[in-house]
Amino acid sequence: MTPNLKSTIDEIAPGTWRISVAMPPEFIPGGFSFNQYLIVDERPLLFHTGPKKLFGLVSAQIGKVMPVSDLRYVAFSHVEADECGALPDFLAAAPLARPVCSEVAAMVSVRDLVDVEPIGMADGQVLDLGRHRVQWQYTPHLPHGWDAGYLFDQTTKTLFNGDLFTQPGTGDRPLVSDDLVGPSDAFRRQMDYFALGPDTQAMIEKLASLRPETLACMHGSAWTGDGAAMLRRLGKSLLH
């Protein structure tokens, strides 16, 4: 199916590129998008791999910016096909790369899924890429997955927020400043993927306290603006 799919790459923050594969309505009703994010640095990092069947499209877009073989880290929020389905393919294409995930993901899944030893990140742990420093934010069950977490680029104030703010449609605009809560909340009410728990609001506030200026969403457009305010609005929407 991949030859007919549209894939793009766009810079959304300094040294930070959004790779997007648009799934048209004939594949997913209403259309959908799978985004991966590339930080080009001395030790380049890819956040999300996309599903295994999209490896060719994603790697071709990366190749427009840098050789795939130069990747040093392949990170993801939690173990799920669209998060890390192509992880073995990327590790094969980039022999010096290592998986980056939460300690829980490394323990319960990743060490068995691939032969390369993963870097299991503790909450607050920092990975130095050269110019960029990314910090792991452990957020179990937000929005789902015991092993879930996110990366925050302290250099560009970009939060790689995975499935938070999932938007329907093909995500044709790389970077927007529109409202995210409305469309993502409407999508959630159609297919509720949030594992709401007693710590949900506290974890959202933890992310808001980082004061991100760019939200690198996995599905839909990336976003720029007052990320703390947008995250707090998301938290309020989850109460209803």
C-alpha positions as CSV (number, residue, x, y, z in Angstrom):
1,M,0.0,0.0,0.0
2,T,2.9,2.4,0.6
3,P,3.7,3.5,-3.0
4,N,0.5,5.6,-3.1
5,L,0.9,7.3,0.2
6,K,2.0,10.9,0.6
7,S,5.0,11.4,2.9
8,T,6.7,14.7,3.7
9,I,9.5,16.2,5.8
10,D,9.4,19.7,7.3
11,E,11.5,21.6,9.9
12,I,9.3,22.6,12.8
13,A,11.9,23.8,15.2
14,P,15.7,24.4,14.9
15,G,17.3,21.1,13.9
16,T,13.9,19.3,14.4
17,W,12.1,17.8,11.5
18,R,8.6,16.3,11.2
19,I,8.2,13.3,8.9
20,S,4.6,12.7,8.2
21,V,2.8,9.9,6.3
22,A,-0.8,10.7,5.3
23,M,-3.3,7.9,5.4
24,P,-6.2,8.9,3.0
25,P,-9.8,8.2,3.8
26,E,-9.9,5.0,1.8
27,F,-7.4,3.5,4.2
28,I,-8.6,5.1,7.5
29,P,-12.1,6.8,7.6
30,G,-11.7,10.6,7.7
31,G,-8.0,10.3,7.0
32,F,-5.2,10.0,9.5
33,S,-1.4,10.7,9.8
34,F,1.6,9.1,11.4
35,N,4.4,11.4,12.4
36,Q,8.0,10.8,13.3
37,Y,10.4,13.4,14.5
38,L,14.1,13.7,13.7
39,I,16.6,15.8,15.7
40,V,19.7,16.4,13.5
41,D,22.7,16.8,15.8
42,E,26.1,15.3,16.5
43,R,24.2,12.2,17.7
44,P,20.9,12.3,15.7
45,L,17.8,11.0,17.3
46,L,14.5,9.7,15.8
47,F,11.4,9.9,17.9
48,H,8.9,7.2,16.7
49,T,9.6,4.9,13.9
50,G,6.2,4.5,12.3
51,P,4.7,1.1,11.6
52,K,7.0,-1.5,10.0
53,K,5.2,-1.2,6.6
54,L,6.0,2.5,6.4
55,F,9.8,2.1,7.0
56,G,10.6,2.7,3.3
57,L,8.6,6.0,3.2
58,V,10.0,7.2,6.5
59,S,13.6,6.4,5.8
60,A,13.4,8.0,2.4
61,Q,12.3,11.3,4.0
62,I,15.1,11.1,6.5
63,G,17.5,10.5,3.7
64,K,16.6,14.0,2.3
65,V,18.1,15.6,5.4
66,M,20.8,13.1,6.6
67,P,21.9,9.5,6.0
68,V,19.7,7.1,7.9
69,S,22.9,5.2,8.9
70,D,24.0,8.2,11.0
71,L,21.2,7.8,13.5
72,R,22.5,7.2,17.0
73,Y,19.2,7.0,19.0
74,V,15.8,5.6,18.0
75,A,13.3,6.7,20.7
76,F,9.6,6.2,21.3
77,S,6.9,6.8,23.8
78,H,5.6,3.2,24.4
79,V,5.6,-0.1,22.7
80,E,2.9,0.0,20.0
81,A,3.2,-0.6,16.2
82,D,3.1,3.0,15.1
83,E,5.5,4.0,17.8
84,C,8.2,1.4,17.2
85,G,7.0,-1.1,14.6
86,A,10.0,-0.3,12.3
87,L,12.5,-0.4,15.2
88,P,14.4,-3.5,13.9
89,D,14.6,-2.0,10.4
90,F,16.1,1.2,11.7
91,L,18.6,-0.6,13.9
92,A,19.6,-2.6,10.9
93,A,20.0,0.5,8.8
94,A,21.9,2.4,11.5
95,P,24.3,0.0,13.1
96,L,25.5,2.4,15.8
97,A,21.9,3.3,16.9
98,R,20.4,2.3,20.2
99,P,16.7,2.2,21.2
100,V,15.7,4.8,23.8
101,C,12.6,4.2,25.9
102,S,11.4,4.1,29.5
103,E,13.0,1.7,32.0
104,V,9.7,-0.2,32.1
105,A,9.6,-0.6,28.3
106,A,13.2,-1.8,28.2
107,M,12.5,-4.3,31.0
108,V,9.2,-5.8,29.8
109,S,9.4,-5.6,26.0
110,V,12.3,-4.0,24.1
111,R,15.1,-6.3,25.3
112,D,13.1,-9.2,23.9
113,L,12.0,-7.5,20.7
114,V,15.5,-6.4,19.4
115,D,19.0,-7.6,20.0
116,V,20.5,-4.1,20.6
117,E,20.6,-3.2,24.3
118,P,18.1,-0.4,24.9
119,I,18.7,2.7,26.9
120,G,16.0,2.5,29.6
121,M,15.4,6.1,30.7
122,A,14.5,7.1,34.2
123,D,12.2,10.0,34.8
124,G,14.1,13.2,34.4
125,Q,17.2,11.6,32.8
126,V,18.9,13.7,30.1
127,L,20.4,12.5,26.9
128,D,23.0,14.8,25.3
129,L,22.8,14.9,21.6
130,G,25.5,17.6,21.1
131,R,23.6,20.9,20.7
132,H,20.4,19.5,22.0
133,R,19.6,18.0,25.4
134,V,16.5,15.9,25.7
135,Q,15.0,14.9,29.0
136,W,12.8,11.8,29.6
137,Q,9.4,12.4,31.1
138,Y,7.9,9.2,32.5
139,T,4.1,9.3,32.2
140,P,2.7,5.9,32.9
141,H,-0.8,5.4,31.4
142,L,-0.8,8.9,29.8
143,P,-2.6,8.5,27.6
144,H,-2.1,4.8,27.6
145,G,0.6,2.2,28.3
146,W,2.3,1.4,31.6
147,D,5.6,2.1,29.8
148,A,4.6,5.5,28.3
149,G,6.8,8.6,28.4
150,Y,7.9,11.6,26.4
151,L,11.0,13.5,25.5
152,F,11.4,17.2,26.1
153,D,14.1,19.1,24.2
154,Q,15.5,21.6,26.7
155,T,17.3,23.4,23.9
156,T,14.3,24.2,21.6
157,K,11.5,23.8,24.2
158,T,9.9,21.1,22.1
159,L,7.8,18.4,23.8
160,F,7.6,15.2,21.8
161,N,4.2,14.4,23.2
162,G,3.2,11.3,21.3
163,D,-0.5,10.5,21.4
164,L,-1.5,13.5,23.4
165,F,-3.5,15.9,21.1
166,T,-4.2,13.2,18.5
167,Q,-6.0,15.0,15.6
168,P,-8.0,13.4,12.9
169,G,-7.3,14.1,9.2
170,T,-4.2,13.8,7.1
171,G,-2.2,16.5,9.0
172,D,-1.3,18.4,5.8
173,R,0.0,21.5,7.7
174,P,3.3,20.7,9.3
175,L,3.1,23.4,12.1
176,V,0.0,25.3,13.3
177,S,-1.0,27.6,16.1
178,D,-4.7,26.6,16.0
179,D,-6.7,25.1,18.9
180,L,-5.7,21.5,19.5
181,V,-8.0,20.6,22.3
182,G,-11.2,20.9,20.2
183,P,-10.3,18.4,17.4
184,S,-8.4,16.1,19.7
185,D,-11.2,16.0,22.3
186,A,-13.7,15.3,19.5
187,F,-11.5,12.4,18.3
188,R,-11.2,11.1,21.9
189,R,-14.9,11.0,22.3
190,Q,-15.3,8.9,19.2
191,M,-12.6,6.4,20.2
192,D,-11.4,6.9,23.8
193,Y,-7.8,5.9,24.0
194,F,-7.1,7.6,27.4
195,A,-6.4,5.5,30.5
196,L,-7.6,8.1,32.9
197,G,-6.3,7.5,36.5
198,P,-5.7,9.3,39.8
199,D,-2.3,10.7,38.5
200,T,-3.5,11.9,35.1
201,Q,-3.9,15.6,36.1
202,A,-0.6,15.6,38.0
203,M,1.3,14.2,35.0
204,I,-0.2,16.8,32.7
205,E,0.8,19.5,35.1
206,K,4.3,18.1,35.2
207,L,4.5,18.4,31.4
208,A,2.9,21.9,31.5
209,S,5.6,23.0,34.0
210,L,8.2,22.5,31.3
211,R,6.6,25.4,29.4
212,P,7.0,23.9,25.9
213,E,6.9,26.2,23.0
214,T,6.4,23.4,20.4
215,L,4.2,20.3,20.7
216,A,5.4,17.5,18.4
217,C,2.2,15.6,18.0
218,M,2.3,12.0,16.6
219,H,-1.0,12.3,14.8
220,G,-1.9,15.6,13.1
221,S,-0.1,18.9,12.8
222,A,2.7,19.9,15.2
223,W,1.9,23.1,17.2
224,T,3.6,26.2,18.3
225,G,2.6,28.6,21.1
226,D,2.0,28.5,24.8
227,G,2.3,24.8,25.4
228,A,1.7,25.0,29.1
229,A,-1.7,26.7,28.6
230,M,-2.7,24.1,25.9
231,L,-1.7,21.2,28.1
232,R,-3.7,22.6,31.0
233,R,-6.7,23.0,28.7
234,L,-6.3,19.4,27.8
235,G,-6.3,18.4,31.4
236,K,-9.6,20.3,32.0
237,S,-11.2,18.6,29.0
238,L,-10.4,15.2,30.4
239,L,-12.5,15.9,33.5
240,H,-15.7,16.0,31.4
